[in-house]
Amino acid sequence: MLTIYHESLQEYLSPDQILMVEMLVRVIQIFKEVKIEKLAARLPLPIKYESRRRAVQRFLISRGLDISLIWLPIIKVIIDNIQSNPKTKARTKKDSKQVLYLAIDRTQWAENNVFVVAAILNKRAIPIYWLMLNKKGCSNLSEQQQLIRPALALLSNYQIVLLGDREFRGVHLAAWLTQLKVKYVFRIKGDTCIDDNYGNICFVNQLKNTLGIRYFHVDIKLTKVKGFGYSNLAIYWKRKYRGKQPKEPWYLVTNLDSADAAIAAYRYRMGIEMMFRDCKTGGYNLEGSKANPARLTNLILLIAIAYTQSTLDGIKYQSTSSSQYFGRSKKLRGNTSNASRFWLGRYADDWLMMIELMSESIGFIMLHRPQHRLNFLKGLSATTFVASS
């Protein structure tokens, strides 16, 4: 486990608890399961299965496992380290602070409703803070503020741009963010009623929109609620590409000063969708967990550690020639790899584990294929790099 995790964990957890975190994170990474019964079945402790299961259950309600105490210091270091890379730096014209995009979204399954705010780093989302909503359906303003406040306090040295889908179109959230001098881009529905600065009222989908053309309306009002100021509206309908075309345009309410800035910012929101996919069916099978809300909150903490560790590994590997040994090296668009940084980190770890497990068989193959000896040695050099990382 990386040093930054240890430094935070050792302040609030005992050595035994830190070892339990390491073992559970390792099990999650290898087997990609977070169901308590399956974690207990694979936990490397020489005790009876029922004892392991009870140990996992007790650990997941430990007082030391607190998001604010443990996770926030870790994620702050991770964000600062990644943002310090010259390739990721971006600043606003009017503000010397570095720009950081945050996305908010929910994921819901069965009786669970998880509300997350994440930082978008290298087009990938990293979870910052999360809440378990004790209801089904959308969040309200109070819950949104409860989620966002810790992230804003933690990242006060950045110019935050908050991104959200149509659930967060409420004008009160936008007004609150404006008071805090936080930038935002929220998508709104086409049937949203607006009032321009001249007293004209219409639905946003009645405004002019053309495929591939960007429109920007300044100082429009989304509600008749007194005291709410004006905002800007960007409209963009993506052209058909490879036979696919969005059913409707993006209607983006924002306090950014151009359509280009709003559209470019909103594209980053897709990172949180990929994060949910990696943590659910596409990765750690979070929705398979039957844990109660208290244990589920801490299971998500373990997933966050596993997920960020794999992503950080992937970022490190991606810039090296060794990456071609871990995943597909084919580029999709520009410099975008076919494998995400998260999966690059996971594939490298899985590959190394299998190399170590099948070392005798690999030695036999290398002995009987001398013509490929040089290629084999290069591959073994890549495993050494991963192991040393």
Secondary structure, 3 states (H helix, E strand, C coil): CCHHHHHHHHHHCCHHHHHHHHHHHHHHHHHCCCCHHHHHHHCCCCCCHHHHHHHHHHHCCCCCCCHHHHHHHHHHHHHHHHHCCHHHCCECCCCCCEEEEEEEEEEEECCEEEEEEEEEECCEEEEEEEEECCCCCCCCHHHHHHHHHHHHHHCCCEEEEEEECHHHCCHHHHHHHHHCCCEEEEECCCCCEEECCCCCEEEHHHCCCCECCEEEEEEEECCCCCCCCCEEEEEEECCCECCECCCCCEEEEECCCCHHHHHHHHHCCHHHHHHHHHHCCCCCCHHHCCCCHHHHHHHHHHHHHHHHHHHHHHHHHHCCHHHHHCCCCCECCCCCECCCHHHHHHHHHHHHHHHHHCHHHHHHHHHHCHHHHHHHHHHHHHHHHHHHC
